[in-house]
Amino acid sequence: MTIEQALDRLLEVGGSDLLISCGSPPRLRRDGRLEVLDGLLLTPAAVEPMVLAPFRMRPPLLMVSVTGPPEPAVTVEASTRRA
């Protein structure tokens, strides 16, 4: 699954969040519940292009903020703009 496919699915179903994590299948949050997009567990090799691709789009599709202690977290906001 590509990031484009995952984001398209998120928009199609009206989800609010896309969760991409190594060792888990891609998931989306809809109506407060997590739903699996694809049953395959993501490997580091699969996650890297999914995470980096939106930054290469023009205009960029994602904005990222990183928060720190006590728990580090990365927040990614997707735009519905299409290049």
CORHU-V738916 format. One record per residue. RES is the residue in one small letter. NEAR is the number of other C-alpha atoms within 12 Angstrom. Layout:
RES_NEAR + RES_NEAR
This chain:
m_24 + t_22 + i_29 + e_25 + q_18 + a_31 + l_36 + d_22 + r_26 + l_29 + l_21 + e_14 + v_18 + g_16 + g_25 + s_24 + d_29 + l_34 + l_34 + i_35 + s_22 + c_19 + g_17 + s_21 + p_25 + p_34 + r_31 + l_30 + r_24 + r_21 + d_13 + g_11 + r_14 + l_19 + e_24 + v_24 + l_30 + d_19 + g_13 + l_18 + l_20 + l_26 + t_18 + p_16 + a_14 + a_23 + v_25 + e_18 + p_19 + m_28 + v_35 + l_21 + a_21 + p_30 + f_22 + r_15 + m_18 + r_13 + p_16 + p_19 + l_24 + l_26 + m_20 + v_18 + s_13 + v_13 + t_12 + g_10 + p_8 + p_6 + e_8 + p_10 + a_12 + v_17 + t_18 + v_22 + e_22 + a_29 + s_24 + t_18 + r_17 + r_15 + a_12
